Amino acid sequence: MTTKTTERVATWRKVVAGVLFTIPWIFYLLLPLYNTAQPELGGIPFFYWFQTLWLVVSSILFIIAVFILYPGRR
């Protein structure tokens, strides 16, 4: 019979992870701030490359949040 041990996650870890999870959503909701065609980057309008950049940033923030929530599981 196996016993599953549950690890308690510190409150500060949950708060920091929650903040990291919500940062991308805040930027995605601020659409009027980046709904422009200028400046262009390599011929791509700002609207498109800004969202693509935030996809990468969001992924990095999510990975950091998971490492903060589960420090022993790598």
mmJSON file of the N, C-alpha and C atoms, coordinates in Angstrom:
{"data_MODEL":{"atom_site":{
"group_PDB":["ATOM","ATOM","ATOM","ATOM","ATOM","ATOM","ATOM","ATOM","ATOM","ATOM","ATOM","ATOM","ATOM","ATOM","ATOM","ATOM","ATOM","ATOM","ATOM","ATOM","ATOM","ATOM","ATOM","ATOM","ATOM","ATOM","ATOM","ATOM","ATOM","ATOM","ATOM","ATOM","ATOM","ATOM","ATOM","ATOM","ATOM","ATOM","ATOM","ATOM","ATOM","ATOM","ATOM","ATOM","ATOM","ATOM","ATOM","ATOM","ATOM","ATOM","ATOM","ATOM","ATOM","ATOM","ATOM","ATOM","ATOM","ATOM","ATOM","ATOM","ATOM","ATOM","ATOM","ATOM","ATOM","ATOM","ATOM","ATOM","ATOM","ATOM","ATOM","ATOM","ATOM","ATOM","ATOM","ATOM","ATOM","ATOM","ATOM","ATOM","ATOM","ATOM","ATOM","ATOM","ATOM","ATOM","ATOM","ATOM","ATOM","ATOM","ATOM","ATOM","ATOM","ATOM","ATOM","ATOM","ATOM","ATOM","ATOM","ATOM","ATOM","ATOM","ATOM","ATOM","ATOM","ATOM","ATOM","ATOM","ATOM","ATOM","ATOM","ATOM","ATOM","ATOM","ATOM","ATOM","ATOM","ATOM","ATOM","ATOM","ATOM","ATOM","ATOM","ATOM","ATOM","ATOM","ATOM","ATOM","ATOM","ATOM","ATOM","ATOM","ATOM","ATOM","ATOM","ATOM","ATOM","ATOM","ATOM","ATOM","ATOM","ATOM","ATOM","ATOM","ATOM","ATOM","ATOM","ATOM","ATOM","ATOM","ATOM","ATOM","ATOM","ATOM","ATOM","ATOM","ATOM","ATOM","ATOM","ATOM","ATOM","ATOM","ATOM","ATOM","ATOM","ATOM","ATOM","ATOM","ATOM","ATOM","ATOM","ATOM","ATOM","ATOM","ATOM","ATOM","ATOM","ATOM","ATOM","ATOM","ATOM","ATOM","ATOM","ATOM","ATOM","ATOM","ATOM","ATOM","ATOM","ATOM","ATOM","ATOM","ATOM","ATOM","ATOM","ATOM","ATOM","ATOM","ATOM","ATOM","ATOM","ATOM","ATOM","ATOM","ATOM","ATOM","ATOM","ATOM","ATOM","ATOM","ATOM","ATOM","ATOM","ATOM","ATOM","ATOM","ATOM","ATOM","ATOM","ATOM","ATOM","ATOM"],
"id":[1,2,3,4,5,6,7,8,9,10,11,12,13,14,15,16,17,18,19,20,21,22,23,24,25,26,27,28,29,30,31,32,33,34,35,36,37,38,39,40,41,42,43,44,45,46,47,48,49,50,51,52,53,54,55,56,57,58,59,60,61,62,63,64,65,66,67,68,69,70,71,72,73,74,75,76,77,78,79,80,81,82,83,84,85,86,87,88,89,90,91,92,93,94,95,96,97,98,99,100,101,102,103,104,105,106,107,108,109,110,111,112,113,114,115,116,117,118,119,120,121,122,123,124,125,126,127,128,129,130,131,132,133,134,135,136,137,138,139,140,141,142,143,144,145,146,147,148,149,150,151,152,153,154,155,156,157,158,159,160,161,162,163,164,165,166,167,168,169,170,171,172,173,174,175,176,177,178,179,180,181,182,183,184,185,186,187,188,189,190,191,192,193,194,195,196,197,198,199,200,201,202,203,204,205,206,207,208,209,210,211,212,213,214,215,216,217,218,219,220,221,222],
"type_symbol":["N","C","C","N","C","C","N","C","C","N","C","C","N","C","C","N","C","C","N","C","C","N","C","C","N","C","C","N","C","C","N","C","C","N","C","C","N","C","C","N","C","C","N","C","C","N","C","C","N","C","C","N","C","C","N","C","C","N","C","C","N","C","C","N","C","C","N","C","C","N","C","C","N","C","C","N","C","C","N","C","C","N","C","C","N","C","C","N","C","C","N","C","C","N","C","C","N","C","C","N","C","C","N","C","C","N","C","C","N","C","C","N","C","C","N","C","C","N","C","C","N","C","C","N","C","C","N","C","C","N","C","C","N","C","C","N","C","C","N","C","C","N","C","C","N","C","C","N","C","C","N","C","C","N","C","C","N","C","C","N","C","C","N","C","C","N","C","C","N","C","C","N","C","C","N","C","C","N","C","C","N","C","C","N","C","C","N","C","C","N","C","C","N","C","C","N","C","C","N","C","C","N","C","C","N","C","C","N","C","C","N","C","C","N","C","C","N","C","C","N","C","C"],
"label_atom_id":["N","CA","C","N","CA","C","N","CA","C","N","CA","C","N","CA","C","N","CA","C","N","CA","C","N","CA","C","N","CA","C","N","CA","C","N","CA","C","N","CA","C","N","CA","C","N","CA","C","N","CA","C","N","CA","C","N","CA","C","N","CA","C","N","CA","C","N","CA","C","N","CA","C","N","CA","C","N","CA","C","N","CA","C","N","CA","C","N","CA","C","N","CA","C","N","CA","C","N","CA","C","N","CA","C","N","CA","C","N","CA","C","N","CA","C","N","CA","C","N","CA","C","N","CA","C","N","CA","C","N","CA","C","N","CA","C","N","CA","C","N","CA","C","N","CA","C","N","CA","C","N","CA","C","N","CA","C","N","CA","C","N","CA","C","N","CA","C","N","CA","C","N","CA","C","N","CA","C","N","CA","C","N","CA","C","N","CA","C","N","CA","C","N","CA","C","N","CA","C","N","CA","C","N","CA","C","N","CA","C","N","CA","C","N","CA","C","N","CA","C","N","CA","C","N","CA","C","N","CA","C","N","CA","C","N","CA","C","N","CA","C","N","CA","C","N","CA","C","N","CA","C","N","CA","C","N","CA","C"],
"label_alt_id":[null,null,null,null,null,null,null,null,null,null,null,null,null,null,null,null,null,null,null,null,null,null,null,null,null,null,null,null,null,null,null,null,null,null,null,null,null,null,null,null,null,null,null,null,null,null,null,null,null,null,null,null,null,null,null,null,null,null,null,null,null,null,null,null,null,null,null,null,null,null,null,null,null,null,null,null,null,null,null,null,null,null,null,null,null,null,null,null,null,null,null,null,null,null,null,null,null,null,null,null,null,null,null,null,null,null,null,null,null,null,null,null,null,null,null,null,null,null,null,null,null,null,null,null,null,null,null,null,null,null,null,null,null,null,null,null,null,null,null,null,null,null,null,null,null,null,null,null,null,null,null,null,null,null,null,null,null,null,null,null,null,null,null,null,null,null,null,null,null,null,null,null,null,null,null,null,null,null,null,null,null,null,null,null,null,null,null,null,null,null,null,null,null,null,null,null,null,null,null,null,null,null,null,null,null,null,null,null,null,null,null,null,null,null,null,null,null,null,null,null,null,null],
"label_comp_id":["MET","MET","MET","THR","THR","THR","THR","THR","THR","LYS","LYS","LYS","THR","THR","THR","THR","THR","THR","GLU","GLU","GLU","ARG","ARG","ARG","VAL","VAL","VAL","ALA","ALA","ALA","THR","THR","THR","TRP","TRP","TRP","ARG","ARG","ARG","LYS","LYS","LYS","VAL","VAL","VAL","VAL","VAL","VAL","ALA","ALA","ALA","GLY","GLY","GLY","VAL","VAL","VAL","LEU","LEU","LEU","PHE","PHE","PHE","THR","THR","THR","ILE","ILE","ILE","PRO","PRO","PRO","TRP","TRP","TRP","ILE","ILE","ILE","PHE","PHE","PHE","TYR","TYR","TYR","LEU","LEU","LEU","LEU","LEU","LEU","LEU","LEU","LEU","PRO","PRO","PRO","LEU","LEU","LEU","TYR","TYR","TYR","ASN","ASN","ASN","THR","THR","THR","ALA","ALA","ALA","GLN","GLN","GLN","PRO","PRO","PRO","GLU","GLU","GLU","LEU","LEU","LEU","GLY","GLY","GLY","GLY","GLY","GLY","ILE","ILE","ILE","PRO","PRO","PRO","PHE","PHE","PHE","PHE","PHE","PHE","TYR","TYR","TYR","TRP","TRP","TRP","PHE","PHE","PHE","GLN","GLN","GLN","THR","THR","THR","LEU","LEU","LEU","TRP","TRP","TRP","LEU","LEU","LEU","VAL","VAL","VAL","VAL","VAL","VAL","SER","SER","SER","SER","SER","SER","ILE","ILE","ILE","LEU","LEU","LEU","PHE","PHE","PHE","ILE","ILE","ILE","ILE","ILE","ILE","ALA","ALA","ALA","VAL","VAL","VAL","PHE","PHE","PHE","ILE","ILE","ILE","LEU","LEU","LEU","TYR","TYR","TYR","PRO","PRO","PRO","GLY","GLY","GLY","ARG","ARG","ARG","ARG","ARG","ARG"],
"label_asym_id":["A","A","A","A","A","A","A","A","A","A","A","A","A","A","A","A","A","A","A","A","A","A","A","A","A","A","A","A","A","A","A","A","A","A","A","A","A","A","A","A","A","A","A","A","A","A","A","A","A","A","A","A","A","A","A","A","A","A","A","A","A","A","A","A","A","A","A","A","A","A","A","A","A","A","A","A","A","A","A","A","A","A","A","A","A","A","A","A","A","A","A","A","A","A","A","A","A","A","A","A","A","A","A","A","A","A","A","A","A","A","A","A","A","A","A","A","A","A","A","A","A","A","A","A","A","A","A","A","A","A","A","A","A","A","A","A","A","A","A","A","A","A","A","A","A","A","A","A","A","A","A","A","A","A","A","A","A","A","A","A","A","A","A","A","A","A","A","A","A","A","A","A","A","A","A","A","A","A","A","A","A","A","A","A","A","A","A","A","A","A","A","A","A","A","A","A","A","A","A","A","A","A","A","A","A","A","A","A","A","A","A","A","A","A","A","A","A","A","A","A","A","A"],
"label_entity_id":["1","1","1","1","1","1","1","1","1","1","1","1","1","1","1","1","1","1","1","1","1","1","1","1","1","1","1","1","1","1","1","1","1","1","1","1","1","1","1","1","1","1","1","1","1","1","1","1","1","1","1","1","1","1","1","1","1","1","1","1","1","1","1","1","1","1","1","1","1","1","1","1","1","1","1","1","1","1","1","1","1","1","1","1","1","1","1","1","1","1","1","1","1","1","1","1","1","1","1","1","1","1","1","1","1","1","1","1","1","1","1","1","1","1","1","1","1","1","1","1","1","1","1","1","1","1","1","1","1","1","1","1","1","1","1","1","1","1","1","1","1","1","1","1","1","1","1","1","1","1","1","1","1","1","1","1","1","1","1","1","1","1","1","1","1","1","1","1","1","1","1","1","1","1","1","1","1","1","1","1","1","1","1","1","1","1","1","1","1","1","1","1","1","1","1","1","1","1","1","1","1","1","1","1","1","1","1","1","1","1","1","1","1","1","1","1","1","1","1","1","1","1"],
"label_seq_id":[1,1,1,2,2,2,3,3,3,4,4,4,5,5,5,6,6,6,7,7,7,8,8,8,9,9,9,10,10,10,11,11,11,12,12,12,13,13,13,14,14,14,15,15,15,16,16,16,17,17,17,18,18,18,19,19,19,20,20,20,21,21,21,22,22,22,23,23,23,24,24,24,25,25,25,26,26,26,27,27,27,28,28,28,29,29,29,30,30,30,31,31,31,32,32,32,33,33,33,34,34,34,35,35,35,36,36,36,37,37,37,38,38,38,39,39,39,40,40,40,41,41,41,42,42,42,43,43,43,44,44,44,45,45,45,46,46,46,47,47,47,48,48,48,49,49,49,50,50,50,51,51,51,52,52,52,53,53,53,54,54,54,55,55,55,56,56,56,57,57,57,58,58,58,59,59,59,60,60,60,61,61,61,62,62,62,63,63,63,64,64,64,65,65,65,66,66,66,67,67,67,68,68,68,69,69,69,70,70,70,71,71,71,72,72,72,73,73,73,74,74,74],
"pdbx_PDB_ins_code":[null,null,null,null,null,null,null,null,null,null,null,null,null,null,null,null,null,null,null,null,null,null,null,null,null,null,null,null,null,null,null,null,null,null,null,null,null,null,null,null,null,null,null,null,null,null,null,null,null,null,null,null,null,null,null,null,null,null,null,null,null,null,null,null,null,null,null,null,null,null,null,null,null,null,null,null,null,null,null,null,null,null,null,null,null,null,null,null,null,null,null,null,null,null,null,null,null,null,null,null,null,null,null,null,null,null,null,null,null,null,null,null,null,null,null,null,null,null,null,null,null,null,null,null,null,null,null,null,null,null,null,null,null,null,null,null,null,null,null,null,null,null,null,null,null,null,null,null,null,null,null,null,null,null,null,null,null,null,null,null,null,null,null,null,null,null,null,null,null,null,null,null,null,null,null,null,null,null,null,null,null,null,null,null,null,null,null,null,null,null,null,null,null,null,null,null,null,null,null,null,null,null,null,null,null,null,null,null,null,null,null,null,null,null,null,null,null,null,null,null,null,null],
"Cartn_x":[0.854,0.0,0.902,0.649,1.45,0.718,1.489,0.934,1.359,0.409,0.698,0.852,2.015,2.24,1.869,1.21,0.843,1.734,2.285,3.133,2.308,2.461,1.77,2.603,1.928,2.596,2.419,3.521,3.477,2.581,1.955,1.025,1.716,2.926,3.611,3.874,4.104,4.313,3.035,1.905,0.623,0.333,0.637,0.379,1.264,2.546,3.465,3.073,2.734,2.314,1.023,0.098,-1.144,-0.902,0.013,0.353,0.982,1.89,2.525,1.518,0.498,-0.538,-1.451,-1.673,-2.613,-1.978,-0.677,-0.023,-0.348,-0.218,-0.555,-2.01,-2.913,-4.335,-4.596,-3.929,-4.1,-3.662,-2.509,-2.034,-2.935,-3.484,-4.396,-5.691,-6.107,-7.334,-7.138,-5.897,-5.61,-5.474,-6.336,-6.295,-6.252,-7.014,-6.951,-5.567,-4.727,-3.396,-2.454,-2.656,-1.745,-2.449,-3.636,-4.373,-3.973,-2.72,-2.201,-1.395,-1.194,-0.391,1.069,1.329,2.692,3.182,4.4,5.504,5.484,6.146,6.249,7.596,7.612,8.851,9.004,9.907,10.087,8.872,8.123,6.93,5.674,5.801,4.65,4.116,2.821,2.248,2.417,2.471,2.682,1.685,0.431,-0.618,-0.257,0.253,0.552,1.828,2.901,4.132,4.08,3.277,3.135,2.426,1.378,0.681,1.569,2.339,3.252,4.324,4.82,5.798,5.199,3.947,3.311,3.005,2.875,2.75,4.013,5.159,6.431,6.603,6.324,6.453,5.499,4.276,3.301,3.796,4.354,4.881,5.995,6.875,7.974,7.436,6.461,5.876,5.164,4.476,3.791,4.792,5.895,6.923,7.529,7.808,8.345,7.35,6.07,5.044,4.97,5.085,5.05,6.27,7.434,8.628,8.505,7.821,7.614,6.631,5.574,4.572,5.093,5.892,6.391,7.917,8.572,10.031,10.79,10.219,10.931,10.774,9.875,9.59,10.187,11.366,12.005,12.411],
"Cartn_y":[-1.173,0.0,1.239,2.129,3.346,4.484,5.306,6.472,7.711,8.51,9.737,10.874,11.493,12.616,13.904,14.753,16.051,17.115,17.922,19.014,20.289,20.995,22.278,23.349,24.157,25.245,26.512,27.213,28.443,29.482,30.3,31.306,32.292,32.711,33.687,33.105,31.807,31.176,31.221,31.0,31.054,32.463,33.454,34.848,35.253,34.937,35.3,34.588,33.313,32.572,33.158,33.538,34.151,35.459,36.261,37.521,37.236,36.258,35.92,35.38,34.668,34.156,35.267,36.317,37.364,38.486,38.65,39.727,39.653,38.492,38.451,38.797,38.361,38.661,40.155,40.841,42.294,42.962,42.549,43.147,42.812,41.594,41.253,42.057,42.434,43.218,44.699,45.148,46.546,46.753,46.135,46.171,47.584,48.547,49.881,50.529,50.103,50.698,50.237,49.044,48.552,48.231,48.755,48.549,49.614,49.555,50.504,49.752,50.396,49.79,50.208,51.326,51.836,51.652,51.355,51.142,49.728,49.562,48.248,47.631,46.331,45.593,44.575,44.86,43.976,43.931,45.018,45.08,44.554,44.078,43.55,44.655,44.961,46.019,45.718,46.775,46.691,45.761,45.828,45.015,43.534,43.06,41.628,41.222,42.012,41.578,41.781,42.718,42.887,41.68,41.184,39.999,38.762,38.646,37.511,37.564,38.75,38.913,38.494,38.861,38.503,37.016,36.319,34.861,34.25,34.741,34.245,34.644,35.91,36.392,35.633,35.384,34.642,33.237,32.591,31.24,31.234,32.205,32.295,32.555,33.462,33.749,32.525,31.768,30.557,29.511,29.352,28.396,28.808,30.095,30.585,30.336,30.578,30.358,28.891,27.991,26.56,26.177,26.704,26.421,26.98,28.103,28.669,27.817,27.352,26.54,25.155,24.565,23.207,23.204,23.694,23.837,22.511,21.461,20.194,19.307,19.618,18.773,19.393,18.971,19.525,18.437],
"Cartn_z":[0.0,0.0,0.0,-0.909,-0.977,-0.296,0.343,1.01,0.244,-0.1,-0.833,0.175,0.163,1.064,0.353,1.058,0.489,1.094,0.227,0.683,0.735,1.819,1.938,1.25,0.479,-0.232,0.593,0.802,1.591,0.915,1.735,1.222,0.289,0.631,-0.22,-1.604,-1.68,-2.986,-3.82,-3.182,-3.888,-4.388,-3.56,-3.939,-5.117,-5.026,-6.113,-7.406,-7.317,-8.507,-9.077,-8.212,-8.677,-9.404,-8.887,-9.553,-10.917,-10.961,-12.236,-13.246,-12.767,-13.669,-14.186,-13.397,-13.808,-14.632,-14.569,-15.329,-16.827,-17.477,-18.913,-19.197,-18.34,-18.565,-18.497,-17.604,-17.498,-18.8,-19.331,-20.577,-21.758,-21.788,-22.884,-22.802,-21.611,-21.458,-21.768,-21.825,-22.137,-23.65,-24.401,-25.862,-26.451,-25.954,-26.568,-26.505,-25.584,-25.48,-26.587,-27.103,-28.137,-29.453,-29.654,-30.898,-31.919,-32.349,-33.336,-34.386,-35.513,-36.58,-36.485,-35.845,-35.731,-34.309,-34.039,-34.972,-35.538,-36.64,-37.264,-36.916,-36.859,-36.612,-37.737,-38.652,-39.805,-40.71,-40.787,-41.621,-40.949,-39.713,-38.974,-38.069,-38.142,-37.299,-35.803,-35.028,-33.581,-32.913,-33.318,-32.698,-32.714,-33.841,-33.978,-33.255,-33.409,-32.763,-31.258,-30.772,-29.323,-28.72,-29.374,-28.871,-28.942,-30.002,-30.121,-29.039,-28.771,-27.695,-26.357,-26.118,-24.852,-24.743,-25.85,-25.782,-25.189,-25.629,-25.111,-23.647,-23.334,-21.954,-21.035,-21.482,-20.68,-20.38,-21.369,-21.162,-20.128,-20.214,-19.244,-17.844,-17.718,-16.408,-15.839,-16.674,-16.208,-15.727,-16.439,-16.026,-14.692,-14.525,-13.25,-12.128,-12.384,-11.359,-10.955,-11.907,-11.581,-10.753,-11.091,-10.293,-8.88,-8.727,-7.392,-6.6,-7.246,-6.548,-6.179,-7.045,-6.826,-6.864,-5.824,-5.86,-5.867,-5.313,-5.231,-6.444,-7.334,-8.506,-9.758,-10.122,-11.32,-12.245],
"occupancy":[1.0,1.0,1.0,1.0,1.0,1.0,1.0,1.0,1.0,1.0,1.0,1.0,1.0,1.0,1.0,1.0,1.0,1.0,1.0,1.0,1.0,1.0,1.0,1.0,1.0,1.0,1.0,1.0,1.0,1.0,1.0,1.0,1.0,1.0,1.0,1.0,1.0,1.0,1.0,1.0,1.0,1.0,1.0,1.0,1.0,1.0,1.0,1.0,1.0,1.0,1.0,1.0,1.0,1.0,1.0,1.0,1.0,1.0,1.0,1.0,1.0,1.0,1.0,1.0,1.0,1.0,1.0,1.0,1.0,1.0,1.0,1.0,1.0,1.0,1.0,1.0,1.0,1.0,1.0,1.0,1.0,1.0,1.0,1.0,1.0,1.0,1.0,1.0,1.0,1.0,1.0,1.0,1.0,1.0,1.0,1.0,1.0,1.0,1.0,1.0,1.0,1.0,1.0,1.0,1.0,1.0,1.0,1.0,1.0,1.0,1.0,1.0,1.0,1.0,1.0,1.0,1.0,1.0,1.0,1.0,1.0,1.0,1.0,1.0,1.0,1.0,1.0,1.0,1.0,1.0,1.0,1.0,1.0,1.0,1.0,1.0,1.0,1.0,1.0,1.0,1.0,1.0,1.0,1.0,1.0,1.0,1.0,1.0,1.0,1.0,1.0,1.0,1.0,1.0,1.0,1.0,1.0,1.0,1.0,1.0,1.0,1.0,1.0,1.0,1.0,1.0,1.0,1.0,1.0,1.0,1.0,1.0,1.0,1.0,1.0,1.0,1.0,1.0,1.0,1.0,1.0,1.0,1.0,1.0,1.0,1.0,1.0,1.0,1.0,1.0,1.0,1.0,1.0,1.0,1.0,1.0,1.0,1.0,1.0,1.0,1.0,1.0,1.0,1.0,1.0,1.0,1.0,1.0,1.0,1.0,1.0,1.0,1.0,1.0,1.0,1.0,1.0,1.0,1.0,1.0,1.0,1.0],
"B_iso_or_equiv":[0.0,0.0,0.0,0.0,0.0,0.0,0.0,0.0,0.0,0.0,0.0,0.0,0.0,0.0,0.0,0.0,0.0,0.0,0.0,0.0,0.0,0.0,0.0,0.0,0.0,0.0,0.0,0.0,0.0,0.0,0.0,0.0,0.0,0.0,0.0,0.0,0.0,0.0,0.0,0.0,0.0,0.0,0.0,0.0,0.0,0.0,0.0,0.0,0.0,0.0,0.0,0.0,0.0,0.0,0.0,0.0,0.0,0.0,0.0,0.0,0.0,0.0,0.0,0.0,0.0,0.0,0.0,0.0,0.0,0.0,0.0,0.0,0.0,0.0,0.0,0.0,0.0,0.0,0.0,0.0,0.0,0.0,0.0,0.0,0.0,0.0,0.0,0.0,0.0,0.0,0.0,0.0,0.0,0.0,0.0,0.0,0.0,0.0,0.0,0.0,0.0,0.0,0.0,0.0,0.0,0.0,0.0,0.0,0.0,0.0,0.0,0.0,0.0,0.0,0.0,0.0,0.0,0.0,0.0,0.0,0.0,0.0,0.0,0.0,0.0,0.0,0.0,0.0,0.0,0.0,0.0,0.0,0.0,0.0,0.0,0.0,0.0,0.0,0.0,0.0,0.0,0.0,0.0,0.0,0.0,0.0,0.0,0.0,0.0,0.0,0.0,0.0,0.0,0.0,0.0,0.0,0.0,0.0,0.0,0.0,0.0,0.0,0.0,0.0,0.0,0.0,0.0,0.0,0.0,0.0,0.0,0.0,0.0,0.0,0.0,0.0,0.0,0.0,0.0,0.0,0.0,0.0,0.0,0.0,0.0,0.0,0.0,0.0,0.0,0.0,0.0,0.0,0.0,0.0,0.0,0.0,0.0,0.0,0.0,0.0,0.0,0.0,0.0,0.0,0.0,0.0,0.0,0.0,0.0,0.0,0.0,0.0,0.0,0.0,0.0,0.0,0.0,0.0,0.0,0.0,0.0,0.0],
"pdbx_formal_charge":[null,null,null,null,null,null,null,null,null,null,null,null,null,null,null,null,null,null,null,null,null,null,null,null,null,null,null,null,null,null,null,null,null,null,null,null,null,null,null,null,null,null,null,null,null,null,null,null,null,null,null,null,null,null,null,null,null,null,null,null,null,null,null,null,null,null,null,null,null,null,null,null,null,null,null,null,null,null,null,null,null,null,null,null,null,null,null,null,null,null,null,null,null,null,null,null,null,null,null,null,null,null,null,null,null,null,null,null,null,null,null,null,null,null,null,null,null,null,null,null,null,null,null,null,null,null,null,null,null,null,null,null,null,null,null,null,null,null,null,null,null,null,null,null,null,null,null,null,null,null,null,null,null,null,null,null,null,null,null,null,null,null,null,null,null,null,null,null,null,null,null,null,null,null,null,null,null,null,null,null,null,null,null,null,null,null,null,null,null,null,null,null,null,null,null,null,null,null,null,null,null,null,null,null,null,null,null,null,null,null,null,null,null,null,null,null,null,null,null,null,null,null],
"auth_seq_id":[1,1,1,2,2,2,3,3,3,4,4,4,5,5,5,6,6,6,7,7,7,8,8,8,9,9,9,10,10,10,11,11,11,12,12,12,13,13,13,14,14,14,15,15,15,16,16,16,17,17,17,18,18,18,19,19,19,20,20,20,21,21,21,22,22,22,23,23,23,24,24,24,25,25,25,26,26,26,27,27,27,28,28,28,29,29,29,30,30,30,31,31,31,32,32,32,33,33,33,34,34,34,35,35,35,36,36,36,37,37,37,38,38,38,39,39,39,40,40,40,41,41,41,42,42,42,43,43,43,44,44,44,45,45,45,46,46,46,47,47,47,48,48,48,49,49,49,50,50,50,51,51,51,52,52,52,53,53,53,54,54,54,55,55,55,56,56,56,57,57,57,58,58,58,59,59,59,60,60,60,61,61,61,62,62,62,63,63,63,64,64,64,65,65,65,66,66,66,67,67,67,68,68,68,69,69,69,70,70,70,71,71,71,72,72,72,73,73,73,74,74,74],
"auth_comp_id":["MET","MET","MET","THR","THR","THR","THR","THR","THR","LYS","LYS","LYS","THR","THR","THR","THR","THR","THR","GLU","GLU","GLU","ARG","ARG","ARG","VAL","VAL","VAL","ALA","ALA","ALA","THR","THR","THR","TRP","TRP","TRP","ARG","ARG","ARG","LYS","LYS","LYS","VAL","VAL","VAL","VAL","VAL","VAL","ALA","ALA","ALA","GLY","GLY","GLY","VAL","VAL","VAL","LEU","LEU","LEU","PHE","PHE","PHE","THR","THR","THR","ILE","ILE","ILE","PRO","PRO","PRO","TRP","TRP","TRP","ILE","ILE","ILE","PHE","PHE","PHE","TYR","TYR","TYR","LEU","LEU","LEU","LEU","LEU","LEU","LEU","LEU","LEU","PRO","PRO","PRO","LEU","LEU","LEU","TYR","TYR","TYR","ASN","ASN","ASN","THR","THR","THR","ALA","ALA","ALA","GLN","GLN","GLN","PRO","PRO","PRO","GLU","GLU","GLU","LEU","LEU","LEU","GLY","GLY","GLY","GLY","GLY","GLY","ILE","ILE","ILE","PRO","PRO","PRO","PHE","PHE","PHE","PHE","PHE","PHE","TYR","TYR","TYR","TRP","TRP","TRP","PHE","PHE","PHE","GLN","GLN","GLN","THR","THR","THR","LEU","LEU","LEU","TRP","TRP","TRP","LEU","LEU","LEU","VAL","VAL","VAL","VAL","VAL","VAL","SER","SER","SER","SER","SER","SER","ILE","ILE","ILE","LEU","LEU","LEU","PHE","PHE","PHE","ILE","ILE","ILE","ILE","ILE","ILE","ALA","ALA","ALA","VAL","VAL","VAL","PHE","PHE","PHE","ILE","ILE","ILE","LEU","LEU","LEU","TYR","TYR","TYR","PRO","PRO","PRO","GLY","GLY","GLY","ARG","ARG","ARG","ARG","ARG","ARG"],
"auth_asym_id":["A","A","A","A","A","A","A","A","A","A","A","A","A","A","A","A","A","A","A","A","A","A","A","A","A","A","A","A","A","A","A","A","A","A","A","A","A","A","A","A","A","A","A","A","A","A","A","A","A","A","A","A","A","A","A","A","A","A","A","A","A","A","A","A","A","A","A","A","A","A","A","A","A","A","A","A","A","A","A","A","A","A","A","A","A","A","A","A","A","A","A","A","A","A","A","A","A","A","A","A","A","A","A","A","A","A","A","A","A","A","A","A","A","A","A","A","A","A","A","A","A","A","A","A","A","A","A","A","A","A","A","A","A","A","A","A","A","A","A","A","A","A","A","A","A","A","A","A","A","A","A","A","A","A","A","A","A","A","A","A","A","A","A","A","A","A","A","A","A","A","A","A","A","A","A","A","A","A","A","A","A","A","A","A","A","A","A","A","A","A","A","A","A","A","A","A","A","A","A","A","A","A","A","A","A","A","A","A","A","A","A","A","A","A","A","A","A","A","A","A","A","A"],
"auth_atom_id":["N","CA","C","N","CA","C","N","CA","C","N","CA","C","N","CA","C","N","CA","C","N","CA","C","N","CA","C","N","CA","C","N","CA","C","N","CA","C","N","CA","C","N","CA","C","N","CA","C","N","CA","C","N","CA","C","N","CA","C","N","CA","C","N","CA","C","N","CA","C","N","CA","C","N","CA","C","N","CA","C","N","CA","C","N","CA","C","N","CA","C","N","CA","C","N","CA","C","N","CA","C","N","CA","C","N","CA","C","N","CA","C","N","CA","C","N","CA","C","N","CA","C","N","CA","C","N","CA","C","N","CA","C","N","CA","C","N","CA","C","N","CA","C","N","CA","C","N","CA","C","N","CA","C","N","CA","C","N","CA","C","N","CA","C","N","CA","C","N","CA","C","N","CA","C","N","CA","C","N","CA","C","N","CA","C","N","CA","C","N","CA","C","N","CA","C","N","CA","C","N","CA","C","N","CA","C","N","CA","C","N","CA","C","N","CA","C","N","CA","C","N","CA","C","N","CA","C","N","CA","C","N","CA","C","N","CA","C","N","CA","C","N","CA","C","N","CA","C","N","CA","C","N","CA","C","N","CA","C"],
"pdbx_PDB_model_num":[1,1,1,1,1,1,1,1,1,1,1,1,1,1,1,1,1,1,1,1,1,1,1,1,1,1,1,1,1,1,1,1,1,1,1,1,1,1,1,1,1,1,1,1,1,1,1,1,1,1,1,1,1,1,1,1,1,1,1,1,1,1,1,1,1,1,1,1,1,1,1,1,1,1,1,1,1,1,1,1,1,1,1,1,1,1,1,1,1,1,1,1,1,1,1,1,1,1,1,1,1,1,1,1,1,1,1,1,1,1,1,1,1,1,1,1,1,1,1,1,1,1,1,1,1,1,1,1,1,1,1,1,1,1,1,1,1,1,1,1,1,1,1,1,1,1,1,1,1,1,1,1,1,1,1,1,1,1,1,1,1,1,1,1,1,1,1,1,1,1,1,1,1,1,1,1,1,1,1,1,1,1,1,1,1,1,1,1,1,1,1,1,1,1,1,1,1,1,1,1,1,1,1,1,1,1,1,1,1,1,1,1,1,1,1,1,1,1,1,1,1,1]
}}}
